[in-house]
Amino acid sequence: MARRVHQPLEDQEFDFVLAMTDGPVLAYFCGSWPKAIGPCRAMDTVVAGLTQEYGARLTAVRADITRCPGQTKRYGVTGAPTAVLIAGGEAVATQAGPMTAEDFRLFLGSHV
């Protein structure tokens, strides 16, 4: 069964998702300012498709930069959208900017 994309409202919820997930987590950080809205919404669609494609092997988290400032700082996110692949609680890959489904597949690589 495919997992849905979690959308934590604050840093503590983000930590909870990480703690409750055994496998890799695809965290993608989005913003609510005008220049970030379009690219972030496009990534929403791509990531939703990937969670269905990868099923239980991938958990996704969509974090709003302004609502999760601690996570934003923790993973060195400086702009939106930014994708961070987290395995074992540590970032193993980071990519800034919008990504296509194929870009994400390459980004996830051997981790998923």
N, C-alpha and C positions, 0 to 999 in steps of 0.2 A: 504494500500500500504506500502511496506517495505521501510524503510529509508536506504540510503546508508551510508557508513562509511566516515565521514568527515576526511580530512587530512590537518589540518592547517599548514601553512608554518612558522608561528611565533606566539608568545604569544597573540597578539591582535586578531588574527583570532580565536584562541582557546576561548578567552573571548567572542567573538561575537557568536560563536556556543552555548556557555552556556547561553548567554543572550536571544537567540532566541528559546530556547528549554524549553517547559513547564514541561516535565517529566524527568525521570532519564537519566543520561548520563553515558555511559560506556566509560571511557577514558583508553586507553591502551598505555603505553609509550614504545617505541621501540628505539633501537640503530642501528647505521650503522657500528659498528665495527664487525670484523669477528665472534666472539663468540656469538653475539646477532642476527646476520642476520637469521640464521636457525630457532631458536625458534620464532622470531618475524614473519617471513613469515608463519610459521605454525599457529600462532594465527590469522593472517590476514584471512585465510580460515575459521577458526572456528567462528570468529566474524562476517564475512560476512554472514555465515549461520544463526547465531543468530539474526541478524537484519532482515532477512527474516522471521524467526520463530516468533519473537516477534512483528514484524511490527511496527506500530506507537507507541507502548508502550516503545520503546527503541531507543535512538539515540546513535551512537557510534562515537568516535573520536580517531584516531590513531595519536599520537603525537611523533615526533622524539625528543629525549632528547636533542640533540644538537641544534635543531631549536626552541625549546620552553623551554629555560632554566628557565624562570620565573615560568611556570606551574610545571616544574619538581621540583623546590624548594618548591613551594607553597604546593604541595601534598606529599612532603617528599620522592620522588622517588630517590632511590639510585642505581638501576640497571635495566637492561632490559632483558626480558619484565616485566612490572609491570602493573597490572590492578587496576584502581581506579573507584569506583562507586560514582557518584556525584548526590546528590538530594538537591534541593533548594540551589545550589551553594556551598554546603559543602560535603566533603568526608564522606561517610557513611560506606565504606568498602574498604580495600586495600589488594591486594594479589600479592606477588612477585613470578616470575617464570612462566614457560609455563603452560598453562591450556588447558584441553580438553573441549569439548562442555558440558559434564556433570559437570565438575568443574565449568564452567561459570554459568550454571543453578543454582547450589547450591550457588555460590557467589552472584548472582543476587537476590536470595531468594524472600522474600516478597516485595522487593522494586519495582519490575517490574510486 
